[in-house]
Amino acid sequence: MDKVKVAVAALLVVAGIAGFYYLQESATVVRLAVFLAGLLAGAAVMWTTVPGQSFVAFAQESVAETRKVVWPTRNETLQATAIVFVFVLVMALFMWMVDGILLWIVKKLIGGE
C-alpha cells in the first residue's frame, strides 16, 4: 500500500509542476499556487507512508543533532581561513618553482636555451 501512496505523491508533485507550465499564460501567483498545491498535496500523501514517517523522524533527529554542534567563533573562523589561505599560497609557490625547474630540465634535455 505504501508503494501506491508514494506513486500518488510523486504524481501529485508532477501534476503541480505540469500545472505550473501548463498555465503559462496565467498570472504568476496562480501558477505558483498550483505548483505549491501539488507539492503540498504530494507531501501530505507521502507523510502517511512508512518511508515518509521515517523521513520526518530523521529530519527531527538531524535538527536535534545540529543544535548540539559547537559552532566556531568568528575569530576561530577567520584564523582557520587565514591558515588555509597561507597554505594554498605556499603550495602554489612550491608548485610554480617545481614547474619552473622541470621546464628548465626539459629544455636542457632537448637542447633548448
C-alpha positions in Angstrom: 0.0 0.0 0.0 2.9 2.4 0.7 4.2 2.0 -2.8 0.9 3.1 -4.2 0.9 6.1 -1.9 4.4 7.0 -2.8 3.5 6.8 -6.5 0.4 9.0 -5.9 2.6 11.5 -4.0 5.0 11.6 -6.9 2.2 12.1 -9.4 0.8 15.0 -7.4 4.1 16.7 -7.4 4.5 16.1 -11.1 0.9 17.4 -11.6 1.9 20.6 -9.7 4.9 21.1 -11.9 2.9 20.4 -15.1 0.2 22.8 -14.0 2.9 25.5 -13.4 4.0 25.1 -17.0 0.5 24.5 -18.5 -0.8 27.8 -17.0 1.9 29.8 -18.7 -0.5 32.5 -19.7 -1.9 32.9 -16.2 -0.7 35.2 -13.5 2.5 34.1 -11.7 0.6 34.0 -8.4 -1.8 31.4 -9.9 1.0 29.3 -11.4 2.9 29.4 -8.1 -0.3 28.4 -6.2 -0.8 25.4 -8.4 2.8 24.3 -8.0 2.7 24.7 -4.2 -0.7 22.9 -4.1 0.8 19.9 -5.9 3.9 20.0 -3.8 1.9 20.2 -0.5 -0.6 17.5 -1.6 2.3 15.2 -2.5 4.0 15.9 0.8 0.7 15.2 2.7 0.2 11.9 1.0 3.9 11.0 1.5 3.6 11.8 5.2 1.1 9.0 5.6 3.6 6.3 4.5 6.2 4.5 6.5 9.1 6.0 4.4 7.5 9.4 5.0 7.3 8.9 8.7 10.9 7.7 8.7 12.0 10.8 6.9 10.2 13.1 9.4 11.8 11.2 12.3 15.2 11.5 10.6 14.7 15.2 10.0 13.8 15.8 13.6 16.8 13.9 14.8 19.0 15.9 12.4 17.7 19.2 13.8 18.4 18.0 17.3 22.0 16.9 16.4 22.6 20.3 14.7 21.7 22.1 17.9 24.3 20.1 19.7 27.1 21.3 17.4 29.5 23.8 18.9 30.0 26.3 16.1 33.3 28.1 15.9 33.5 31.8 16.9 34.1 34.5 14.3 37.8 34.7 15.4 38.3 31.0 15.0 36.7 31.0 11.6 38.9 33.9 10.5 42.1 32.2 11.8 41.2 28.9 10.1 40.5 30.8 6.8 43.9 32.6 7.1 45.7 29.3 7.7 44.1 27.8 4.6 44.9 30.8 2.5 48.5 30.8 3.5 48.8 27.1 2.9 47.3 27.5 -0.6 49.7 30.3 -1.3 52.8 28.3 -0.1 51.7 25.3 -2.2 51.1 27.5 -5.3 54.6 28.9 -4.9 56.1 25.5 -4.4 54.3 24.1 -7.5 55.4 27.2 -9.5 59.0 26.5 -8.5 58.8 22.8 -9.3 57.2 23.6 -12.7 60.0 26.1 -13.5 62.7 23.6 -12.5 61.1 20.8 -14.6 60.7 23.2 -17.5 64.4 24.1 -17.3 65.4 20.4 -17.1 63.3 19.5 -20.2 64.7 22.5 -22.1 68.3 21.3 -21.3 67.5 17.8 -22.3 66.0 18.7 -25.7 68.7 21.2 -26.5 66.8 24.4 -26.0 68.2 27.6 -24.4 
